[in-house]
Amino acid sequence: MILFRSSAAICGAAIALAVSVTVARSEVVAVHSSTVVNEASGDAIVGTASTYNPFRPGWREGGPNTASGERYDPFVWAAAIKTSLRQKFGGVQYGERPKYALVEAVGKKVIVKINDVGPLTPGRIIDLNERAMRYFDPSLQLGVIHDVKVRPLSGNYWVPGPVG
């Protein structure tokens, strides 16, 4: 009887682990196909992307709240667009639904929520939050990625994350 209870407990733990691994992996799997995203994309803006986190000591950009009114969250797929590009992305206004963009670099594509704007460092067109930048630069050692294509996405109901 004790052996049966131990086996059941181990089996339960194994199932819980399998489910948590599946959930974690599903987060990385693309929700949108490249075809769908490409059809909804606007003209590409090519430039340099950097990363920002307003809570990291020594960083001068940003603040705790984004232009859309959301609090900065390093764990979502989000970015700040250069202020002069605000209208190209349908405006980013306080209290309104965020806009979305397709970001392409180093052979990867990701959809990010554009929830902030700012006077970025000259030459930069987009500041990716930490999660989005880690997709392109897992170690965050580069901090800057050149030849990035950013395309506004039409519509308001995109699921941010990698595109397959």
C-alpha positions in Angstrom: 0.0 0.0 0.0 2.8 2.4 0.8 4.6 1.5 -2.4 1.3 2.3 -4.3 1.0 5.7 -2.6 4.6 6.6 -3.3 4.2 5.6 -7.0 1.1 7.7 -7.2 2.8 10.7 -5.7 5.8 10.3 -8.1 3.4 9.9 -11.0 1.5 13.0 -10.0 4.7 15.0 -9.7 5.9 13.8 -13.1 2.6 14.9 -14.7 2.7 18.3 -13.0 6.3 18.8 -14.3 5.3 17.7 -17.8 2.4 20.1 -17.9 4.6 23.0 -16.6 7.2 22.3 -19.3 4.5 22.1 -22.0 3.1 25.5 -20.8 6.5 27.0 -20.8 7.3 25.7 -24.3 4.0 26.8 -25.7 4.8 30.4 -24.7 7.7 30.3 -27.1 5.8 28.8 -30.0 4.6 31.2 -32.6 0.9 32.1 -32.6 0.8 33.8 -36.0 2.2 32.4 -39.2 4.6 34.5 -41.3 2.1 34.7 -44.1 -0.6 36.2 -41.9 1.8 38.7 -40.4 3.3 39.7 -43.7 -0.1 40.4 -45.2 -0.9 42.7 -42.3 2.4 44.6 -42.2 3.0 48.1 -43.4 6.1 49.6 -44.9 9.3 48.7 -43.1 11.4 51.2 -41.2 15.0 50.1 -41.1 17.4 51.2 -38.4 18.9 50.3 -35.0 17.2 48.8 -32.0 18.3 49.1 -28.5 17.0 47.9 -25.1 15.8 49.8 -22.1 14.6 49.1 -18.6 13.7 52.3 -16.6 14.2 50.4 -13.3 17.8 49.4 -14.0 20.2 51.7 -12.1 22.1 54.0 -14.4 19.6 54.0 -17.3 18.4 57.4 -18.3 15.6 56.4 -20.6 12.0 55.9 -19.8 10.1 55.8 -16.5 7.9 53.4 -14.7 4.8 54.2 -16.8 4.6 53.9 -20.6 3.0 56.4 -22.9 -0.1 54.1 -23.1 -0.4 54.3 -19.3 0.7 50.8 -18.7 3.5 50.1 -16.2 6.8 49.1 -17.8 7.0 45.3 -17.7 10.3 43.6 -18.7 8.6 40.2 -19.1 6.1 41.0 -21.9 6.8 41.4 -25.6 6.9 45.3 -25.7 8.8 48.2 -27.1 9.0 52.0 -27.4 9.0 53.6 -30.8 10.8 56.8 -31.7 8.6 59.8 -31.0 8.8 61.0 -34.6 7.3 57.6 -35.7 4.3 57.7 -33.4 1.8 58.5 -36.1 3.1 55.8 -38.4 2.1 53.4 -35.7 -1.4 54.8 -35.3 -0.4 57.0 -32.4 0.4 55.7 -28.9 -2.0 57.4 -26.6 -2.7 57.2 -22.9 -5.5 54.8 -22.1 -5.9 53.5 -25.7 -5.3 50.0 -26.9 -1.6 49.5 -27.7 -0.4 49.2 -31.3 1.6 46.3 -32.6 4.7 45.9 -34.8 6.6 43.2 -36.5 10.3 43.4 -35.7 12.8 41.5 -37.8 16.5 41.1 -37.2 19.2 38.4 -37.3 16.9 36.0 -39.1 14.2 36.1 -36.4 10.7 37.8 -36.3 8.7 38.8 -33.3 5.5 40.8 -32.7 5.8 43.4 -30.0 3.3 45.6 -28.4 4.1 49.3 -29.0 3.1 50.9 -25.7 5.6 53.7 -25.3 7.3 56.4 -27.3 10.4 58.4 -26.6 13.2 60.6 -27.8 15.5 57.6 -28.4 19.3 57.8 -28.8 20.1 59.3 -32.3 20.1 56.5 -34.9 17.7 54.3 -33.0 14.1 53.6 -34.2 12.9 51.3 -31.5 13.8 50.4 -27.9 12.9 46.8 -27.1 12.1 45.8 -23.5 14.3 43.1 -22.0 12.2 40.1 -23.1 12.0 41.2 -26.7 15.7 42.1 -26.8 16.6 38.7 -25.3 14.9 37.0 -28.2 17.4 38.6 -30.6 20.4 38.8 -28.1 19.9 36.2 -25.4 22.8 37.3 -23.3 22.0 41.1 -23.6 25.7 41.6 -24.4 25.1 43.5 -27.6 22.5 45.9 -26.3 22.1 47.3 -29.8 21.1 45.5 -33.0 21.7 47.1 -36.4 19.7 46.6 -39.6 16.4 46.0 -37.8 13.2 46.1 -39.8 10.1 47.4 -37.9 6.7 47.2 -39.6 3.5 48.5 -38.1 0.7 45.8 -38.0 -2.8 46.7 -38.9 -5.5 45.7 -36.4 -5.5 45.7 -32.6 -5.7 42.0 -31.7 -2.3 40.6 -32.2 -0.7 38.2 -29.8 2.9 39.4 -29.1 5.7 36.9 -29.4 7.8 35.0 -32.0 6.5 34.5 -35.5 6.9 31.1 -37.2 
